[in-house]
């Protein structure tokens, strides 16, 4: 199910040609580069990830906003531009009109990346972790736009679950309510980004990229408009030690409460606290997660292209 792109979206010729020819394409987000990694490592990761995808015979399509124009398939100079500037904003779907009107550069969130990828006819998208329901959301109503956006975007998303700083149980409940299909990749447990097991089960599992592609194909045949989420846990050998994770997370949450950090400042505060408290180990886990999801996403994209 391909939706015609809007006039305001730029699609790179190589991406447009691959989609038109039925060749596999994998969408990649840009906020991990613009807001998730330090300079200059963010640029190295962006270019290395695209090279990994190309080595798997899949066309990479990193998505971001350049001078107000949402772009599907950034070239190397555009990725470098987003990675090297302090003026790059973070754009969810609701922020795209403002970014366009003000000619801003922006990294796109999961919600915006998935929407733009679908508009360009791309069927698979790999990211690190999804947004979800924040702790204390019963009082704050703080829930990521990723969830309702994915409920109306028929794309396959590979992620390592949601970040453990969120309320994972409530997030899974919302995914069920929103009718979003969730499958664990070679696991019966929902991953918690930094750790392979969040403590919650997944409703179904798949054991190969072909099975994951089959679920996505069945969703399309049924005419459903929601995403298929493939939860791909980080390898246990690369995860953050669960005991260290639990201790540091508790400290981070206490620090946020003591400093009265709220709203959109909460996630960056907690992630930065975890990074510093683990001596940078959480950053290495983040990168292992992203590489693994990109490789799996490429395999699923090849399966759907067949």
N, C-alpha and C positions, 0 to 999 in steps of 0.2 A: 504494500500500500504506500505509494509515493505521492506526496503532496507537492504541487508546483511551488518553487521558491518565490518569495516576494521580490519585488524590484529592488528593495533596499538591502538585500543580502548579496554579497559577492561570493561566488563559488569559483575556486581555482580551476583552471582549464583541466589540469590533470585529474582532479577529483570528479569534475563533471563528466569527463570522458570515461573514466573508470565506471562510474555509476551507469552511464548510458550503455556501456558494453557488458554490464553484468559482472564486472570483475570485483573482487572483494575490496572493501574500503573499511577502515576503522577510524572512528572519530575519537579524538583525544581532547581533553579539556585544557584550559590554560591557567586556571586559578592556582593549580599546584605550582606553576612556574612563577606567577606574578605575586602570589601571596603565601605560598606554602614552603618555599625553599629560599635559602640565602643566595645572594649574588657572590660569585659567578657560577655557583653550582647549578642554579636553576637552568641556565642556558645549556650547560653540558647535558643535564638530564633531558631537556626538551629535544635536543638534537639526537642524543643517543637512543631515546625511545622511538623516535621516528625511524632511525636506522634499524632497530630491532624489528619493527613492523615490516619495513621494506624487505629485510632479509627473510621474512616469512612469506614473501610474495603477496603482500597485502599493501594497498595504498594508504598511507597515513594521512589523516586530515585533522591537524590541530586547529582548534577553533578559538577565535578571539575577536576583539573589536579594534580596528585600526582607523584612527581619525574619524570615529563615529560610525564606521561601516562594519557590521557584523560580517566576518570573513570565515568561510569554511575552506580550510586548506591553506594555512599561513605558510609563507615561504621562509627560508632561513633568516633573511634579513628582518622580517616582521617578527619572528620569534625572538630574535636578538633585541629588537626594539622594545618589546613588551618586557623582556627579562632585565633590561638595563635601566629602566626609567623609574623614578620615584613618584611619577604623576599618574601611574596606571591605577584605575579604580577596579573594583570588583562588581561585575554586572550579573544579576539574576535576570530572569525574563522581564520583570517589571521595569528594570533599569535600562533596557535597550533603547526605548524611545528618548530618554534623557541623554544617554550617551551619544545617540545619533544627532540629536538637536544641538548638542554642545561640542560635537566633533571630538569626543574623548577617546583615549585608548583604554581598553578594558580587558581584563581576564574574565572569562565566562564561567559561571558556576555550573554545577551538574544540570540544574533546571534549564538554564539558557543554552548550554551546549547540546543537551538532548533535543531541545526544540529546534535549534538551528540545524543539527545533523539530520533530523527527520525531514525538515523542509528541503534539504538537499538530496534526499533519497538514500541516505546512509542508514544501514540497518543495525549496526553494532557500535557500541560506545564503551570504551574502557576508562575507568577513573580509579581513584584511590579508595575513598570512602564516601558514602552518601551522607547528606544531611538528614536530620530526623527530628524527633520530638525531644526538646530540651528538658532536663531535670527541672521540676517545679512548674511544668507547663500547665498544670491544673489551675495555677494562679496567674501565670503570665501569658498563657496561650502562645508560648514561643515554640513555633514549629517551622522547620525549614520549608521553603517553597519547593524544594526538590520533590517532596511527596505528592502534593496535588498536581504538580506538573507531570510527573511520571504516570499519574493515573489517566492522563489524556494524551499520552505520547507513545505510540506503538513502536518502541525501539527496544533492543536488547542491551542491557547495561551490566557490565562486569565490574564488580566492586568487592572489596574485602569487608562487606557489611557496612555498618555505620561506626563512627568513632565512639570509643567507649566512654567518652566524656558525656555522651548523650544518654537519654533514657531508652535503652535498647528494647526492653519489654513493651513500653508504650509505642515505640516506633513500629515494632512488628504488629501490634494491634491495629495501628493506623494503616499499615500496608494491607492488612486483611480487609479493613473497612473500605478502603479505596479500591479494592478489587485488583491489586497489583500482584501478579504471579511471582513467587519467590522460590528459587530452587538452590540447594547447596551443591557445590561442585565437589564431588567425591567426599562429601561429609553429610552427616545428619545433624550437625550443630551449626548454629548461625555464628559466623565469625565476628569478632569485636575489633577489627582493624589491627591494633597492635598485638592482639592475641588471637590464636586460632579458634578459640571457643569462648563465646560470650556468656555461656551458661544457659542459652535458650536453644530449643530445637528449630529446625527448618521444616516446613510442611511437606517438602518433597526434595529429592536429590537426583542429580544426573551424574553419570560416571565417565562421560566423554564429551568432547566438543560436538560430536555428531548428535548426541542426545540433547545437548543444550540447543543446538540449531533446530532439532526436531520440535522442541517445545515452542520455539519462536515461530516456526513455520505453521504449527497447529494454531497458535494464537491468531496468525494472519488469516488462516483458512476459516476460522470462526468469526472473523470480522470484529474482534475485540480491539479496543482503542488504547489499552493500557500497556505499560512496559512489562517485559520479562526481566527480572533481576536475578542474575547469576552471582551467588555469594561464594567467592573464591578465597578461602582462608590462606593467610600467610603460612609458609612452612613452619612447623614447630621448631625446627632448627634455627629459624630466623626471627621468631617472634620475640617480643619483650618478655622477659621472665615473668610469669603470671603473678608471683608473689611481689616482685618489685613493682609491677604494673598496679596492683591493687593498693599498695602502700602509697605510691606517688600520686595516684588518682585521688585518694582520700585527702592527701595533703593539698593538692591543687584545688579541690572543691572547698576546703576549709579556708585557704588563702583568698579565694574569690569571694567567699562570704564575708571574710574579715575586711576586705578592701571594698566591699559593696559594688563589685563588678556585675553589671547586668546587661541585658539586651545583646546587641550585635558585638559588644566588646567581650562577651563571655568566652566564645570559642577561641579567638586568638590568644586570650589571656591563659586559658587552660592548656592549650597546646604548647605555648611558649614555656609555661611552668614545667610541663612534663619533659620537654626537650632539655631544659637546663638541669632539672633534677636527675635525669638519666645520663647526664654527660654527653648528650648528643645521640645516644643509642636509639631513641625513639625516631630520630630523623632517618637513621639507617634502615629501620623497620619500614618506615614510610616508603623509602625508595625500593625496598624489596617487594613491598605490596604492589607498587605501581608497575614495576617491571613484570611481575607475575601476571597482573591483570591485563597488561598490554599483550603479552604473548598468548594468553588464553583468548582474549578478544579477537586476535588475529586468526586463531584457529577456528573460532565460531564463525567469523566472517567468511572464511574459506568454505566452511560447511554450508552456509546459507547460499553462497554464490553457486555452489554445485546444483 
